[in-house]
Amino acid sequence: MKRFALAALCCAVTAAITVRPAQAEADLDVGSKAPALDIAHYFDESDAKVTKFKKDNVYVVEFWATWCPPCVASMPHLAELQQKHRPDNVHIVSISDEDRETITEKLQEPYPGKEQSFAEVTAPYTLTSDPDGSSHRDYMLAAGQNGIPAAFIVGKSGVIEWIGHPMELDEPLAQVIDDSWDREAFKQERLQEEQFQEALQKFAQLAGRGNVEEAGKMLETQISETTNEEFKERWTNIRYQFRLLTGIAGEEDFKHYREQLKELKGNGPAVYRFSMQLYGISQNDGDLGPLVDDVLTALKTEVETIEGSENKVALHEAIARFYALKKDYKSAVAAQEKAIEVGDELSSTQKRRLQLLLDELKGMLEGDDDKSNEDTPSEE
């Protein structure tokens, strides 16, 4: 077992569980008075400038950037939340530390998958730019937040009630609005999350150094001693992936993944994401065993009914990759050719990427044919 494969385990597990960025020691936390805002640029003249937070109003202060795909993916959700909660005196203010020109150019571009521009998609909420980084320092750095997108809910009394990913805003925002939010319980959850992250880092260090036995023992200890069901489930998921990566997976592990595939049936994008998580494990020397055939069956079922050319392309490409894992390069090439065939609407960059994989698979097929010819005795 190569050390780098075990070191890749943390990358693999983050795809299957929600792991928040590790936090530095924070000066700003849940329960702190929210710093006033001094934002340089607002991109819609009709937006009211937010400096101090009005009593009995609720604010979401979100940090984003044009280069950040998860930030872009969060935009329609933020717009939906703003429209839904506008009558509740909710104000969503989204802040980038990029210059005005960069964002202005981005706003004119079409939003991916929609017949609208970025400006139209983000119009319901307040999009801003603060190039001097003062807002970023006052919030992100002060709160020890290391990654974007990140959102802060400022409650009716001007206190920070919640910090997290903007896609997880719905429930806490609704509870802050109706005064049912339990701030202290959330602070306790954040503390437990930090403790989990510290333990996960120790496990990653053990795995990265190739200490398979010690890392395995740590997993069993965490699973047996953790009382919180959510964290117990996370450690259990890590154990399943650890066993695949170390080549010691058995029928219990394969059954776990088969049950997950069964639960995802009918949700093509989810099956695709699940399959690529497993594919990532295989690319780090993990042994998927019979799961390769299980995943192929699931992918081929979903591609028959899924809508949207991009979704179909993704599933066909995943099918090609899993056929390649079986060394069935003929079927892999056929699947990748199908991906290119249904991807007429893709950008030239996306098409080039698909063609590169097809060329790679064809090379594997030719190499396999050459080897077969070498192994076949010649007739004299």
C-alpha positions in Angstrom: 0.0 0.0 0.0 1.6 3.3 -1.1 1.7 6.1 1.4 0.3 8.7 -0.9 -2.8 6.6 -1.4 -3.5 6.6 2.3 -2.7 10.3 2.5 -5.4 10.8 -0.2 -8.0 9.3 2.2 -8.9 12.7 3.7 -9.6 14.0 0.2 -11.8 11.0 -0.4 -13.8 11.2 2.8 -14.6 14.9 2.4 -16.5 14.0 -0.7 -18.8 11.8 1.3 -19.3 13.8 4.5 -19.8 17.5 5.3 -16.5 18.7 6.6 -16.2 22.4 7.4 -12.9 24.3 7.1 -10.7 24.1 10.1 -10.8 27.3 12.0 -8.1 29.4 13.6 -8.6 30.9 17.0 -11.5 33.3 16.5 -12.0 36.9 17.8 -15.4 36.9 16.2 -17.8 34.1 16.9 -21.5 33.2 17.3 -22.8 35.6 20.0 -20.4 38.4 19.0 -21.7 41.8 18.1 -21.6 42.0 14.3 -19.0 44.5 12.9 -20.4 47.5 10.9 -20.0 47.3 7.2 -18.0 49.8 5.1 -18.4 48.5 1.5 -16.9 50.3 -1.4 -19.1 49.3 -4.4 -22.7 48.3 -4.9 -23.6 46.9 -8.3 -27.3 47.8 -8.3 -28.1 51.5 -7.7 -31.4 50.6 -6.2 -29.8 48.6 -3.4 -29.8 50.4 0.0 -26.3 50.7 1.4 -25.8 48.7 4.6 -23.6 50.1 7.3 -25.1 49.5 10.7 -27.6 46.8 11.3 -31.2 47.9 12.0 -32.9 46.6 15.1 -35.5 43.9 14.4 -34.0 43.3 10.9 -32.1 40.1 9.9 -29.0 40.2 7.7 -27.0 37.6 5.8 -23.4 38.8 5.2 -21.9 36.4 2.6 -18.4 36.3 1.1 -17.8 35.2 -2.5 -15.5 35.6 -5.5 -16.0 35.3 -9.3 -13.3 32.5 -9.5 -15.0 30.3 -6.8 -17.4 27.7 -8.4 -19.2 26.9 -5.1 -19.9 30.7 -4.7 -21.4 30.8 -8.2 -23.4 27.7 -7.5 -24.9 29.4 -4.3 -26.1 32.4 -6.2 -29.6 31.2 -7.3 -30.2 29.9 -3.7 -29.3 33.2 -2.2 -31.7 35.0 -4.7 -34.5 32.5 -3.8 -33.9 33.1 0.0 -34.0 36.9 -0.5 -37.2 36.8 -2.4 -38.8 34.4 0.1 -37.9 36.4 3.2 -38.0 40.0 1.9 -41.3 40.5 3.8 -39.5 39.3 7.0 -37.1 42.3 6.8 -34.2 40.0 5.7 -31.3 41.6 3.7 -28.7 39.5 2.0 -25.4 41.3 1.3 -22.8 39.4 -0.7 -19.2 40.8 -0.6 -16.2 40.0 -2.8 -12.8 41.5 -2.3 -12.2 41.7 -6.1 -12.0 45.0 -8.0 -15.1 46.5 -9.5 -14.0 45.9 -13.1 -13.6 42.1 -12.6 -17.1 41.8 -11.1 -18.7 44.1 -13.7 -17.4 41.9 -16.5 -18.6 38.8 -14.7 -22.1 40.2 -14.3 -22.5 40.5 -18.1 -21.7 36.9 -18.7 -24.4 34.2 -19.0 -25.0 32.2 -15.8 -24.2 28.5 -16.4 -27.3 26.5 -17.3 -29.7 29.5 -17.3 -31.0 31.8 -19.9 -30.0 34.8 -17.7 -26.9 36.8 -17.0 -25.1 36.8 -13.7 -26.6 40.2 -13.1 -30.1 38.9 -13.6 -29.6 35.9 -11.4 -28.2 37.9 -8.5 -30.6 40.9 -8.9 -32.8 39.9 -5.9 -30.1 40.4 -3.3 -27.3 42.9 -2.8 -24.1 42.2 -4.6 -21.0 44.2 -3.6 -17.3 44.6 -3.9 -14.9 45.7 -1.2 -11.4 45.6 -2.7 -9.5 47.0 0.3 -10.5 43.8 2.2 -11.8 45.5 5.3 -15.0 43.5 5.4 -13.0 40.3 4.8 -10.7 41.2 7.7 -13.6 42.1 10.0 -15.6 39.0 9.3 -13.7 36.1 7.7 -10.3 36.6 9.3 -11.7 37.6 12.6 -13.9 34.5 12.7 -11.1 32.2 11.6 -12.9 31.2 8.4 -10.5 29.9 5.8 -12.7 29.3 2.8 -15.5 30.8 0.7 -18.4 30.9 0.2 -19.1 31.6 3.9 -22.2 33.3 5.4 -22.9 35.1 8.7 -26.5 35.6 9.9 -26.8 38.8 11.9 -29.9 38.6 14.1 -32.5 41.2 15.2 -30.3 42.5 18.0 -27.2 42.9 15.8 -25.5 39.7 17.1 -24.0 37.0 14.9 -26.3 34.0 15.2 -24.9 31.5 12.8 -21.8 31.0 10.6 -21.6 28.5 7.8 -22.0 27.6 4.1 -24.7 29.6 2.3 -26.4 26.4 1.0 -27.1 25.5 4.6 -28.8 28.8 5.4 -32.5 27.8 5.1 -33.2 26.3 8.5 -31.2 28.6 10.8 -32.4 31.7 8.9 -36.0 30.7 9.3 -35.5 30.1 13.0 -33.7 33.4 13.5 -36.7 35.1 11.8 -39.3 33.4 14.0 -37.2 33.7 17.2 -36.9 30.0 17.7 -33.2 29.8 17.1 -31.1 28.2 19.8 -27.8 30.1 19.6 -26.1 28.2 22.5 -27.0 24.8 21.0 -25.4 25.9 17.7 -22.2 27.0 19.5 -22.0 23.6 21.1 -22.4 22.0 17.7 -19.5 24.1 16.4 -17.3 23.1 19.2 -18.0 19.4 18.5 -17.2 20.0 14.9 -13.9 21.5 15.8 -13.1 18.5 17.9 -14.0 16.1 15.1 -11.8 18.1 12.7 -8.8 17.8 15.1 -9.3 14.0 15.4 -9.7 13.7 11.7 -6.4 15.5 11.2 -4.7 13.1 13.5 -6.1 10.2 11.6 -5.0 11.7 8.3 -1.5 12.0 9.7 -1.4 8.4 10.7 -2.7 7.2 7.4 -0.4 9.5 5.5 2.6 8.0 7.2 1.4 4.5 6.2 0.5 3.5 9.8 -2.4 1.3 8.6 -2.8 -0.7 11.8 -2.7 2.3 14.1 -5.0 4.3 11.9 -7.5 1.4 11.8 -7.4 1.2 15.6 -8.1 4.9 15.9 -11.2 4.5 13.6 -12.6 1.7 15.8 -12.0 3.7 18.9 -13.7 6.8 17.5 -16.7 4.8 16.4 -17.1 3.0 19.7 -16.6 6.0 21.9 -18.4 8.7 20.0 -21.9 9.3 21.4 -23.1 11.8 18.9 -24.8 9.9 16.1 -23.9 12.3 13.3 -20.2 12.0 14.1 -20.4 8.3 14.7 -21.8 8.0 11.1 -19.0 10.1 9.7 -16.4 7.9 11.3 -18.2 4.8 10.1 -18.2 6.2 6.5 -14.5 6.9 6.8 -13.9 3.3 7.9 -15.6 2.0 4.8 -13.4 4.1 2.5 -10.3 3.3 4.5 -11.0 -0.4 3.9 -11.4 0.1 0.2 -8.1 2.1 0.1 -6.2 -0.5 2.1 -7.6 -3.4 0.1 -9.2 -5.1 3.1 -12.8 -4.4 2.2 -15.2 -7.3 2.7 -18.8 -8.2 2.0 -20.0 -5.9 4.8 -18.4 -2.9 3.1 -19.6 -3.8 -0.4 -23.1 -4.2 1.0 -22.9 -0.7 2.5 -22.2 0.8 -0.8 -24.8 -1.2 -2.6 -27.4 0.0 -0.2 -26.3 3.6 -0.9 -26.7 3.0 -4.6 -30.1 1.6 -4.1 -31.2 4.7 -2.1 -29.9 7.0 -4.9 -31.8 5.2 -7.7 -33.7 7.6 -9.8 -31.4 10.5 -8.9 -29.0 10.6 -11.8 -26.8 13.5 -10.6 -26.5 11.9 -7.2 -25.5 8.5 -8.7 -22.9 10.3 -10.8 -21.4 12.0 -7.7 -21.4 8.8 -5.8 -19.7 6.9 -8.6 -17.0 9.5 -9.0 -16.2 9.4 -5.3 -15.6 5.7 -5.7 -13.7 6.3 -8.9 -11.4 8.7 -6.9 -10.7 5.9 -4.4 -9.8 3.6 -7.3 -7.3 6.1 -8.6 -5.5 6.2 -5.3 -4.8 2.4 -5.4 -8.1 1.5 -3.7 -9.7 -1.8 -4.6 -13.4 -1.5 -5.5 -13.8 -5.2 -6.1 -17.4 -6.1 -7.2 -18.5 -2.5 -6.8 -17.3 -1.7 -10.3 -20.0 -3.8 -11.8 -22.6 -2.5 -9.3 -21.8 1.1 -10.2 -21.8 0.4 -13.9 -25.3 -1.1 -13.7 -26.5 1.9 -11.7 -25.0 4.4 -14.2 -26.4 2.6 -17.2 -29.9 2.6 -15.6 -29.8 6.4 -14.9 -28.4 7.5 -18.3 -31.6 6.0 -19.9 -33.9 8.4 -18.2 -31.9 11.4 -17.1 -32.7 14.8 -18.8 -30.3 17.4 -19.9 -27.3 16.9 -22.3 -24.7 17.8 -19.7 -26.1 15.2 -17.3 -26.1 12.6 -20.0 -22.5 13.5 -21.0 -21.4 13.1 -17.4 -23.0 9.7 -17.0 -21.6 8.4 -20.2 -18.2 9.6 -19.3 -18.5 7.9 -15.9 -19.5 4.7 -17.6 -16.5 4.9 -19.8 -14.2 5.3 -16.8 -15.7 2.3 -15.0 -15.4 0.1 -18.1 -11.7 1.2 -18.2 -11.4 0.0 -14.6 -12.6 -3.5 -15.8 -10.0 -3.2 -18.7 -12.9 -3.4 -21.1 -11.5 -0.7 -23.3 -13.7 -1.5 -26.2 -16.8 -0.7 -24.2 -15.1 2.3 -22.6 -14.3 3.8 -26.0 -17.9 3.3 -27.1 -19.3 5.0 -23.9 -16.9 8.0 -24.3 -17.9 8.3 -28.0 -21.5 8.4 -26.9 -20.6 11.2 -24.4 -19.1 13.2 -27.2 -22.1 12.5 -29.4 -24.7 13.8 -26.9 -22.5 16.8 -25.9 -23.2 19.0 -28.9 -24.1 22.0 -26.7 -20.9 21.9 -24.6 -18.2 24.5 -24.9 -15.1 23.9 -27.0 -13.1 23.5 -23.8 -15.4 20.8 -22.5 -15.4 19.0 -25.8 -11.6 19.0 -25.9 -11.5 17.4 -22.4 -13.9 14.7 -23.6 -11.8 14.1 -26.7 -8.6 13.8 -24.6 -10.1 11.0 -22.5 -11.4 9.3 -25.7 -7.9 9.4 -27.2 -6.5 8.0 -23.9 -9.0 5.2 -23.9 -8.3 4.4 -27.6 -4.6 4.2 -26.7 -5.4 1.7 -24.0 -7.5 -0.3 -26.4 -4.7 -0.4 -29.0 -2.2 -1.4 -26.4 -4.5 -4.2 -25.2 -5.0 -5.5 -28.7 -1.3 -5.5 -29.3 -0.8 -7.5 -26.1 -3.4 -10.0 -27.1 -1.7 -10.4 -30.5 1.6 -11.0 -28.7 0.0 -13.6 -26.5 -1.6 -15.5 -29.4 0.7 -18.2 -30.8 1.5 -17.8 -34.5 0.5 -20.5 -36.9 3.4 -22.1 -38.8 
